[in-house]
Amino acid sequence: MKLKSKIIMKKSIIFAFLVFAACTPTPKSYTVTGVVPDDSYNNQMVFMFDIETSQNTDSVLVVDGKFTFTGSVDAPVIRRLVLNRRTVNFILENGNISVDMANSQSAKGTPLNDELSKFNSYMRDFQQTLTEKQDELRQQEDIDEETRQRQRNENIEQYFSNVEELFANCVTANKNNALGAFIMWSVGRTIIFQRNPDLLESLYAQAGDVIRNFQPVQSTVEAIAVSRRTAAGTPFVDFTIENGNIDGSSASLSDYVGRGKYVLVAFWASWCGPCIAEKPNLVEVYSKHKGDKFEIVGVAVRDRREDTLTAIQEHNIPWPVIIDAGYIPASLYGFAGIPHIMLVAPDGTIVARGLRGDALKAKVAEVML
């Protein structure tokens, strides 16, 4: 009930913002003032990138722990600040914007950025509540494992339900501005894409030109269409990667899939924390089922070859890995985030996609009976 009340409150906040924005004079220029975590960043450059084109649009020097961008925009746009490995995504609109490069969600000071900050706050609340519930569940000693797992799954489902409702409310209230585009892009391409693509497509169909013409959102919607063509029950789509094997020879997915075994295909990258966190589950099913009827193949995407090879060695990955796959698998299978794990039947038919954790182990156990 606590989370539900916050969503209702959020609706009133969005409505209040829309009324306020309609009655407030719009500044004619912007000033983006930022601070850095410590003095080691002094005399380094901060770059501003266009999210749509990945082009650098401006840059300034950090002096005495601070930096300032100035200029004007005809309409709000989505930008990314980059300082070494630190980033802040924000909405560039006329007015006074402040950012802290130690916090990737720190932009505030203008109407759309303040609303985005509120949205992010609710998202953090949902995550914190889920974490607290799961921690409490782990500490309960008077329930059996089946009950514990059921309640764990219910907590997760409630979390995603809250996120989807907040997402839908915010996009609906901002369906033709940069805030709506930002949320459709940042949350839509990850959580909503994986959980409820129908919701994302429905909101996109009702959106105005600002959202519909925003290229990252268009790419997400196109990826949904691709993922439907490679859903469970359809044949796997093959691809070949030059130098995809560790020895430098070419590798194809069909080298492993469609050859009489059930195969888990794990799309991952060395820099992806959740991918590494999923490894124990993969190791468990690999140890239990590896043989004439079961195999795992990793596919390293959006990763540097040397980083992939280092990760394979450091994490003692025992199954074969296709490396240097880049963006090819995502374009063919339409997944936005990793790890993305799918199970393919011996004849090459996709059995399931988006497998993680206990669901992964259960699905493999089911087909291997």
C-alpha positions in Angstrom: 0.0 0.0 0.0 2.9 2.3 0.7 4.2 2.0 -2.9 0.7 2.4 -4.3 0.2 5.7 -2.4 3.4 7.0 -3.8 2.3 6.4 -7.3 -0.9 8.3 -6.7 1.1 11.1 -5.3 3.3 11.1 -8.3 0.3 11.6 -10.6 -0.6 14.8 -8.7 3.0 16.0 -8.9 3.1 15.5 -12.7 -0.2 17.4 -13.1 1.0 20.2 -10.9 4.2 20.5 -13.0 2.2 20.7 -16.2 0.1 23.5 -14.9 3.1 25.3 -13.5 5.1 25.0 -16.7 2.3 26.4 -18.7 2.2 29.6 -16.6 5.9 30.2 -16.1 8.0 32.3 -18.5 10.6 30.3 -20.4 14.3 31.4 -20.0 16.1 32.2 -23.2 19.4 30.5 -22.4 20.9 27.8 -20.3 23.7 27.5 -17.8 24.8 24.0 -16.7 27.0 24.2 -13.6 28.7 21.1 -12.4 31.0 19.9 -9.6 33.4 16.9 -9.6 34.1 14.3 -6.9 37.6 15.5 -6.1 40.6 17.5 -7.2 42.0 14.7 -9.3 39.5 15.8 -12.0 40.9 19.3 -12.2 42.1 20.3 -15.7 40.2 17.4 -17.3 37.7 18.0 -20.0 33.9 17.4 -19.6 32.2 16.5 -22.8 28.6 17.0 -23.7 27.2 14.3 -26.1 24.0 14.2 -28.1 22.2 10.9 -27.1 20.7 10.4 -30.6 23.9 10.8 -32.6 26.6 10.1 -30.0 28.3 13.2 -31.3 30.2 15.6 -29.0 28.4 18.9 -29.0 30.4 20.9 -26.5 33.3 20.6 -24.0 34.7 22.6 -21.1 37.6 22.3 -18.7 37.2 21.5 -15.0 38.7 24.4 -12.9 38.9 24.3 -9.1 36.5 21.4 -9.0 33.8 23.0 -11.1 32.7 23.5 -14.8 30.1 25.5 -16.6 28.4 25.1 -20.0 26.4 28.0 -21.4 24.2 28.4 -24.5 20.6 28.2 -25.7 18.3 25.6 -27.2 15.1 26.0 -29.2 13.5 23.1 -27.4 14.6 20.7 -24.6 16.9 17.9 -25.8 18.5 14.9 -24.1 22.2 15.1 -23.4 25.0 13.1 -21.7 27.9 14.7 -19.8 31.1 12.6 -19.7 34.1 13.1 -17.4 36.6 10.3 -17.7 34.3 7.3 -16.8 31.7 9.3 -15.0 28.4 10.2 -16.8 25.3 12.1 -16.2 22.3 11.9 -18.5 20.0 14.9 -18.3 17.6 17.1 -20.2 19.2 20.2 -21.7 16.7 23.1 -21.5 17.0 26.8 -21.0 17.4 27.7 -17.4 19.9 27.0 -14.6 20.9 23.3 -14.4 23.2 21.9 -11.7 24.9 18.5 -11.8 27.2 16.5 -9.6 29.4 14.2 -11.6 29.6 11.8 -8.5 25.9 11.1 -9.0 24.6 10.0 -12.4 21.0 11.1 -11.6 21.9 14.5 -10.1 20.6 17.0 -12.7 18.2 19.5 -11.2 17.1 23.1 -11.3 14.8 23.3 -14.3 11.2 22.0 -14.6 11.9 18.8 -16.7 15.0 17.9 -14.8 13.3 18.4 -11.4 10.5 16.1 -12.6 13.0 13.5 -13.8 14.7 13.7 -10.4 11.3 12.9 -8.7 10.8 10.0 -11.1 14.2 8.6 -10.2 13.5 9.0 -6.5 10.4 6.9 -6.8 12.3 4.3 -8.7 14.9 4.1 -6.0 12.2 3.8 -3.4 10.7 0.8 -5.2 14.1 -0.8 -5.3 14.9 -0.1 -1.7 11.5 -1.5 -0.6 12.1 -4.7 -2.7 15.6 -5.1 -1.2 14.2 -4.7 2.4 11.5 -7.2 1.8 13.9 -9.8 0.3 16.3 -9.3 3.2 13.5 -9.8 5.7 12.4 -13.0 3.9 15.9 -14.4 4.0 16.0 -13.9 7.8 12.7 -15.8 8.4 13.6 -19.3 9.7 10.0 -20.5 10.3 9.0 -21.0 6.6 9.8 -23.7 4.2 11.9 -23.1 1.0 8.9 -23.4 -1.3 7.0 -20.7 0.6 10.0 -18.5 0.7 10.5 -18.7 -3.0 6.8 -18.0 -3.7 7.0 -14.9 -1.5 10.2 -13.8 -3.1 8.6 -14.0 -6.5 5.6 -12.1 -5.3 7.8 -9.3 -4.0 9.6 -9.1 -7.4 6.3 -9.1 -9.3 5.0 -6.2 -7.0 8.2 -4.3 -7.7 7.7 -4.6 -11.5 4.0 -3.8 -11.2 4.9 -0.5 -9.4 7.5 0.4 -11.9 5.2 -0.3 -14.9 2.4 1.9 -13.4 4.8 4.8 -12.6 6.3 4.5 -16.1 2.9 4.5 -17.8 1.7 7.5 -15.7 4.8 9.6 -16.4 4.9 8.9 -20.1 1.2 9.5 -20.5 1.5 12.9 -18.7 4.6 13.8 -20.8 3.8 12.2 -24.1 5.1 15.0 -26.3 8.1 16.4 -24.4 11.7 15.5 -23.7 10.9 14.1 -20.2 8.6 11.5 -21.8 11.2 10.7 -24.4 13.9 10.3 -21.6 11.8 7.9 -19.6 10.7 5.9 -22.7 14.3 5.6 -23.6 16.0 5.0 -20.2 13.4 2.8 -18.5 11.5 1.6 -21.6 14.6 0.0 -23.3 15.5 -2.0 -20.2 12.8 -2.9 -17.6 9.7 -2.4 -19.7 11.1 -3.9 -22.9 11.9 -7.1 -21.1 8.7 -7.2 -18.9 5.9 -5.7 -20.9 6.7 -4.8 -24.5 2.9 -4.4 -25.2 2.8 -1.5 -22.8 5.7 0.2 -24.4 4.2 -0.2 -27.9 0.9 1.1 -26.7 2.4 4.3 -25.2 4.5 4.8 -28.3 1.4 4.6 -30.5 -0.3 7.3 -28.4 2.8 9.6 -28.1 3.5 12.9 -29.8 6.3 13.6 -32.3 8.9 14.4 -29.7 8.8 10.8 -28.5 8.0 9.1 -31.8 10.9 10.9 -33.5 13.5 10.3 -30.8 15.8 7.7 -32.4 16.7 5.7 -29.3 13.0 5.1 -28.6 12.4 4.2 -32.3 15.2 1.7 -32.0 13.6 0.1 -28.9 10.2 -0.2 -30.6 11.9 -1.7 -33.7 13.7 -4.2 -31.4 10.4 -5.3 -30.0 9.3 -6.3 -33.5 12.5 -8.2 -34.0 12.2 -10.0 -30.7 8.6 -11.1 -31.6 10.0 -12.7 -34.8 12.5 -14.7 -32.7 10.1 -15.5 -29.8 9.7 -18.9 -28.2 8.5 -21.4 -30.8 10.4 -19.9 -33.7 13.6 -21.1 -35.3 16.9 -19.6 -34.1 18.5 -17.1 -36.4 22.1 -18.0 -37.3 25.0 -15.5 -37.5 28.7 -15.8 -38.2 31.5 -13.8 -36.5 34.8 -13.5 -38.2 37.6 -14.2 -35.7 34.8 -15.3 -33.3 36.8 -18.2 -31.9 39.6 -17.7 -29.5 42.1 -19.0 -32.1 41.0 -16.3 -34.6 38.9 -18.5 -36.8 35.3 -17.7 -37.7 32.5 -18.9 -35.4 28.8 -19.4 -36.1 25.9 -19.9 -33.7 25.0 -22.9 -35.8 28.3 -24.5 -34.7 26.5 -25.2 -31.5 22.8 -24.8 -31.9 20.5 -27.1 -33.8 22.8 -30.1 -33.6 20.7 -32.4 -31.4 21.3 -30.8 -28.0 19.5 -28.4 -25.8 21.6 -25.3 -25.8 21.6 -22.3 -23.4 22.8 -19.3 -25.4 24.1 -16.6 -23.0 24.7 -13.1 -24.5 27.0 -11.2 -22.1 30.0 -8.9 -21.8 33.0 -8.6 -19.5 31.9 -5.1 -18.2 28.3 -6.3 -17.3 28.0 -6.9 -13.6 24.6 -8.7 -13.8 26.2 -11.0 -16.4 29.0 -12.0 -14.0 26.4 -12.4 -11.2 24.4 -14.9 -13.4 27.5 -17.1 -13.9 26.9 -19.3 -10.7 23.4 -20.2 -12.0 24.9 -21.2 -15.4 27.7 -23.1 -13.7 25.1 -25.0 -11.7 23.1 -26.1 -14.7 26.2 -26.8 -16.7 27.7 -29.1 -14.0 24.4 -30.9 -13.7 23.4 -31.4 -17.3 26.4 -31.1 -19.6 26.8 -34.0 -22.0 25.3 -35.4 -25.1 22.0 -33.7 -24.5 23.0 -30.3 -23.2 25.4 -27.5 -23.8 26.0 -23.8 -23.0 27.5 -21.3 -25.4 28.4 -17.7 -24.5 28.3 -14.9 -27.0 30.3 -11.8 -26.0 28.6 -8.7 -27.3 29.6 -5.0 -27.3 32.9 -5.9 -25.7 36.6 -5.6 -26.6 38.3 -8.9 -27.6 41.0 -8.6 -25.0 38.5 -7.8 -22.2 36.4 -10.8 -23.1 39.5 -13.1 -23.1 40.6 -11.8 -19.8 37.1 -12.3 -18.3 36.9 -15.9 -19.6 40.2 -16.7 -17.8 39.5 -14.7 -14.6 36.0 -16.2 -14.1 37.0 -19.7 -15.3 34.2 -19.9 -17.8 34.1 -23.6 -18.8 31.8 -23.5 -21.8 32.6 -22.3 -25.4 32.3 -18.5 -26.1 31.9 -16.7 -29.4 33.7 -13.4 -29.1 33.7 -10.1 -30.9 30.0 -10.4 -31.7 29.4 -6.7 -31.3 25.9 -5.5 -32.0 25.0 -8.3 -34.4 23.1 -10.6 -32.0 21.1 -7.7 -30.6 20.0 -6.6 -34.1 18.9 -10.2 -34.9 17.2 -11.1 -31.7 16.0 -7.7 -30.5 17.3 -7.7 -26.9 18.2 -4.4 -25.3 20.0 -5.4 -22.2 22.3 -8.2 -21.1 22.6 -10.8 -19.8 20.1 -12.2 -22.3 19.8 -15.9 -22.1 17.7 -18.2 -24.3 17.2 -21.9 -24.4 17.2 -23.6 -27.8 15.8 -27.1 -28.5 17.8 -29.8 -30.3 16.1 -29.1 -33.6 16.9 -25.3 -33.3 13.5 -24.1 -32.1 13.7 -21.4 -29.5 12.2 -22.7 -26.2 12.4 -19.7 -24.0 14.1 -16.3 -23.8 15.0 -13.9 -21.0 15.9 -16.7 -18.6 17.6 -15.7 -15.3 18.2 -17.1 -11.9 15.7 -19.7 -10.6 13.6 -19.5 -13.7 16.6 -20.5 -15.8 17.4 -23.5 -13.6 13.7 -24.5 -13.6 13.4 -24.4 -17.3 16.5 -26.4 -18.0 15.4 -29.0 -15.4 12.0 -29.2 -17.1 13.3 -30.0 -20.6 16.0 -32.3 -19.3 13.6 -34.6 -17.5 
